[in-house]
């Protein structure tokens, strides 16, 4: 039990600097934003999915939580957030390197994830623009976000950023502790019995496991791949739906529950579909 508590607190500690800097940036924008800054944010929005897919590939689960905060404040587009969610790998890369997996295999996995995340993000943004349902990205929306969170940004942006970070971290610690306990008592043996290498079924099951909002899921899925329990397509499905704590932060900060559920469904469908495609392309490339 002590190990679980320490692991939970350590995970929270590792992501806290990124969350704090993200909130600090949002509050600075809310305080200083002008017309020029709004135009810059809008321009970046078009390239957001590509930038998001590259940033998300960095092995650190805090970025997914940060981008969920940005989306809740309407600073980034839905496609950008989905791109970060899908490319987030958390501990995948360190595990693959430590297990001495072939470099070509590692590069193939990273390429599939980055390209798939960017493509899905661009498609989502394009479709929403055509349907005229893509919410405008502007730093002005941060004011509404701050009002919702009662953060008093104008008084002290550093203190406000700390308040935001503390609120989110408390929720992350509680949920992560519960999930870590479940992983400790059920572990890989249980999931080995659940997973199979049946085409598409394994991708769906891995995608469902990936939706669990915990950074440890990436460790579990990668281990199952290294041990040969799941196929490359299933691993990619699970890792593309696993957004670390991103979904947890999204449900905490974005008050539109229906929208959050639809985003989760979109992430699941996109991740499983692309994972199944990667399973087919794996043999070709």
C-alpha positions in Angstrom: 0.0 0.0 0.0 2.9 2.4 0.8 4.4 1.7 -2.6 1.0 2.6 -4.3 0.7 5.8 -2.4 4.3 6.8 -3.2 3.8 6.0 -6.9 0.6 8.0 -7.0 2.2 11.0 -5.4 5.3 10.8 -7.6 3.1 10.7 -10.8 1.2 13.8 -9.6 4.5 15.5 -8.7 5.9 14.9 -12.2 3.0 16.4 -14.0 2.4 19.4 -11.6 5.1 21.7 -13.2 3.5 21.3 -16.7 0.0 21.9 -15.4 1.1 24.9 -13.4 2.9 26.5 -16.4 -0.2 25.8 -18.6 -2.5 27.6 -16.1 0.0 30.4 -15.7 0.1 30.9 -19.4 -3.7 30.9 -19.6 -4.0 33.5 -16.9 -1.3 35.7 -18.4 -3.2 35.6 -21.7 -6.4 36.5 -19.9 -4.7 39.5 -18.3 -2.6 40.7 -21.3 -4.5 39.5 -24.3 -5.2 41.9 -27.1 -6.3 41.8 -30.7 -2.9 40.9 -32.0 -2.6 38.0 -29.6 -6.0 36.7 -30.5 -5.0 36.7 -34.2 -1.9 34.8 -33.3 -3.9 32.2 -31.4 -6.3 31.8 -34.3 -3.4 31.3 -36.8 -1.7 28.7 -34.6 -5.1 26.9 -34.4 -4.9 25.8 -38.0 -1.5 24.1 -37.4 -2.6 22.9 -34.0 -3.1 19.2 -34.8 0.4 18.9 -36.2 2.0 20.7 -33.3 -0.2 18.8 -30.8 0.8 15.4 -32.3 4.5 16.3 -32.0 4.2 17.6 -28.4 2.1 14.7 -27.3 4.7 12.2 -28.4 7.1 13.5 -25.7 7.0 10.9 -22.9 5.3 13.0 -20.3 1.6 12.6 -19.4 1.2 16.2 -18.1 0.8 17.6 -21.6 -2.5 15.9 -22.1 -3.8 17.5 -18.9 -2.5 20.9 -20.0 -4.1 20.8 -23.4 -7.4 19.7 -21.8 -7.2 22.9 -19.8 -6.5 24.9 -22.9 -9.5 23.4 -24.7 -11.7 24.0 -21.8 -10.7 27.7 -22.0 -11.2 27.5 -25.8 -7.6 28.4 -26.6 -7.1 25.4 -28.8 -9.4 23.5 -31.2 -10.9 20.1 -30.6 -8.7 18.7 -33.3 -5.6 19.9 -31.5 -6.7 18.4 -28.2 -7.5 15.1 -29.9 -4.1 15.1 -31.6 -2.3 15.5 -28.3 -4.5 12.8 -26.7 -3.8 10.3 -29.5 -0.1 10.9 -29.7 0.5 10.9 -25.9 2.6 7.8 -25.1 3.6 8.5 -21.5 6.0 5.6 -20.5 5.9 3.8 -23.8 9.2 5.0 -25.2 11.3 4.4 -22.0 9.9 0.9 -21.7 10.6 0.0 -25.3 14.1 1.3 -25.0 14.7 -0.5 -21.7 13.4 -3.7 -23.2 15.9 -3.3 -26.1 13.1 -3.4 -28.7 14.5 -2.9 -32.3 14.9 0.8 -33.2 13.0 0.3 -36.5 10.0 -1.0 -34.5 10.2 1.9 -32.1 10.4 4.4 -34.9 7.5 2.7 -36.7 5.3 3.0 -33.6 6.2 6.7 -33.1 5.6 7.5 -36.8 2.2 5.7 -36.8 1.1 7.6 -33.6 2.3 11.0 -34.7 0.9 10.8 -38.2 -2.3 9.2 -37.1 -2.9 11.8 -34.4 -2.2 14.7 -36.8 -4.4 13.3 -39.5 -7.3 12.6 -37.1 -6.9 16.1 -35.6 -7.0 17.8 -39.0 -10.0 15.8 -40.2 -11.9 16.7 -37.0 -11.2 20.4 -37.3 -12.0 20.5 -41.1 -15.3 18.7 -40.6 -16.3 21.0 -37.7 -15.4 24.1 -39.8 -17.5 22.8 -42.7 -20.4 22.1 -40.3 -19.7 25.5 -38.7 -19.6 23.9 -35.3 -16.0 24.4 -34.4 -15.9 26.8 -31.5 -13.8 29.9 -32.1 -10.4 29.8 -30.4 -9.6 33.1 -28.7 -7.8 34.2 -25.6 -11.0 36.1 -24.6 -12.6 32.8 -23.7 -10.1 32.4 -20.9 -11.9 35.1 -19.0 -15.1 32.9 -18.9 -13.0 30.0 -17.8 -11.4 32.0 -14.9 -14.9 33.3 -13.9 -16.1 29.6 -13.8 -13.1 28.6 -11.6 -13.3 31.7 -9.4 -9.5 32.1 -9.6 -9.2 35.9 -9.3 -6.5 36.1 -12.0 -6.2 39.9 -11.8 -5.1 39.7 -8.2 -2.1 37.4 -8.6 -1.7 35.1 -11.6 0.9 33.0 -9.8 -1.4 32.3 -6.9 -4.3 31.7 -9.3 -2.2 29.2 -11.3 -1.4 27.4 -8.0 -5.1 27.2 -7.1 -6.0 25.7 -10.5 -3.1 23.2 -10.3 -4.0 22.2 -6.7 -7.7 21.6 -7.6 -6.9 19.4 -10.5 -4.1 17.5 -8.7 -6.4 16.6 -5.8 -8.8 14.9 -8.3 -5.9 13.2 -10.2 -4.4 11.9 -6.9 -7.7 10.4 -5.7 -8.6 8.7 -9.0 -5.0 7.6 -9.7 -4.8 6.0 -6.3 -7.9 4.0 -6.9 -6.7 2.9 -10.3 -3.3 2.0 -9.1 -4.8 -0.2 -6.4 -6.9 -1.9 -9.0 -3.8 -2.5 -11.2 -1.9 -3.8 -8.2 -4.5 -6.4 -7.2 -5.6 -7.5 -10.7 -2.4 -6.8 -12.7 -1.2 -8.2 -16.0 -2.4 -11.7 -15.4 -6.0 -10.7 -15.4 -5.6 -8.7 -18.6 -3.7 -11.5 -20.3 -6.8 -13.6 -19.9 -9.0 -10.8 -21.3 -7.0 -9.9 -24.3 -6.6 -12.1 -27.3 -5.1 -11.6 -30.7 -8.4 -11.9 -32.5 -8.3 -9.2 -35.3 -10.3 -6.1 -34.4 -11.6 -7.5 -31.1 -8.2 -7.1 -29.5 -8.1 -3.5 -30.8 -11.5 -2.7 -29.3 -10.5 -4.2 -26.0 -7.2 -2.4 -25.9 -9.0 0.9 -26.9 -11.4 0.4 -23.9 -8.5 -0.2 -21.5 -6.7 2.9 -23.0 -9.6 5.1 -21.9 -8.7 4.5 -18.3 -7.4 8.0 -17.2 -4.1 6.9 -15.7 -0.5 7.1 -16.9 0.1 3.6 -15.7 -2.1 2.3 -18.5 0.6 3.0 -21.1 3.0 0.9 -19.1 0.6 -2.0 -19.0 -0.2 -1.9 -22.7 3.4 -1.6 -23.7 4.4 -4.5 -21.4 1.7 -6.7 -23.0 3.0 -5.8 -26.5 6.6 -6.6 -25.5 5.5 -9.9 -24.0 3.7 -10.8 -27.2 0.2 -10.8 -25.5 -1.3 -8.2 -27.8 -0.6 -7.4 -31.5 1.0 -4.1 -32.7 -2.4 -2.9 -33.9 -4.0 -3.5 -30.4 -1.1 -1.8 -28.7 -1.4 1.3 -30.9 -5.2 1.3 -30.4 -4.7 1.2 -26.6 -2.0 3.9 -26.6 -4.0 6.2 -29.0 -7.1 6.1 -26.8 -5.0 6.5 -23.6 -4.6 10.2 -23.0 -3.0 9.9 -19.6 -4.9 12.2 -17.2 -6.3 14.3 -20.2 -9.8 13.0 -20.0 -9.9 13.3 -16.2 -8.9 17.0 -16.5 -11.3 17.6 -19.3 -14.3 16.3 -17.2 -13.1 18.3 -14.3 -12.8 21.6 -16.2 -15.2 21.5 -19.1 -18.7 21.7 -17.6 -20.5 20.4 -20.7 -20.8 16.7 -19.8 -22.5 15.8 -23.0 -19.7 17.3 -25.0 -17.1 15.4 -22.9 -18.8 12.1 -23.5 -18.9 12.8 -27.2 -15.2 13.7 -27.2 -14.4 10.4 -25.3 -16.4 8.4 -27.9 -14.7 10.3 -30.7 -11.3 9.5 -29.2 -12.2 5.8 -28.8 -13.5 5.4 -32.3 -10.6 7.2 -33.9 -8.0 5.3 -31.8 -9.5 1.8 -32.5 -10.0 2.5 -36.2 -6.5 3.8 -36.7 -5.1 1.0 -34.5 -6.8 -1.6 -36.7 -5.4 0.2 -39.8 -1.9 0.2 -38.3 -2.3 -3.6 -37.6 -2.8 -4.1 -41.3 -0.1 -1.6 -42.4 2.4 -3.1 -39.9 2.9 -6.2 -42.1 3.4 -4.0 -45.2 5.9 -1.6 -43.8 
